[in-house]
């Protein structure tokens, strides 16, 4: 092989990634299946795992929405869960009533009892994501209490910093609160994110700033969880961009323990045979949304989503 050919051969994986961002996700699954450690896990299912793989980077430019295409994602569930986070809710029954049952296992009587949370009613997950985003540091009582004005509203602070001090290096939102973890049905997997605003160049003062998000996830279920997380943080970035007058630019996700559950291997091998299709785009049914809390499900219009069929995978609880 000539030097030129060798260089071209070495560049092929990165070239494929540039052509379609979903290849990063598929290549990560392949790497985990081929080289990962077999490990026990909290659920008793067992995983194949690697630690701290290279970051996943997804373009959000031109209203791109990285909904994975090698299998159909639960688009409605992703949006409803994100809205639930944004409103600071910790009651899983609110999602269940909308047909979104992704938290039912962790909110069940048996699971709460196993976590030592016998005093909680079924569906009360404790101070999980939304509570930390909107009321960090407040004293958690139960999912029915009104926490208005209590704790630190990290989401609101991020939005205000993007508007008023876009080069701030502390535009950060954390769901990881060690004090509250014993009260949570499930400690946060996607635990911290940072936003970054790229200002327009001096020669283009009328251009809009570009907004990117970096998220760190300590525990990453590549089969079921990560497709949700990619789409959710992409949507969150688009939403924040909309209310801050910026353009969504990029989502970067850094994983800690990246794993495949052993009962997902067969399904993922089938998914790896599929070729990614073009990502859809996102537009808003209403353009006049000023506040992050004002978004409703019907505001999200996803155009051009043409995925391969769904692949069933069991959720480990």
Secondary structure as UniProt FT lines:
FT   HELIX           3..19
FT   HELIX           22..35
FT   STRAND          37..39
FT   TURN            42..43
FT   STRAND          47..51
FT   STRAND          56..59
FT   HELIX           61..63
FT   STRAND          64..65
FT   HELIX           75..86
FT   TURN            87..88
FT   HELIX           92..96
FT   TURN            97..99
FT   TURN            102..103
FT   HELIX           104..107
FT   HELIX           109..114
FT   TURN            115..116
FT   TURN            118..119
FT   TURN            122..123
FT   HELIX           129..135
FT   TURN            143..144
FT   TURN            148..149
FT   HELIX           154..164
FT   TURN            166..167
FT   STRAND          172..174
FT   HELIX           178..181
FT   TURN            182..183
FT   STRAND          190..198
FT   HELIX           202..204
FT   TURN            205..206
FT   STRAND          210..221
FT   TURN            222..224
FT   HELIX           225..244
FT   STRAND          247..261
FT   HELIX           262..264
FT   HELIX           265..272
FT   STRAND          280..284
FT   HELIX           292..294
FT   HELIX           297..299
FT   STRAND          300..303
//
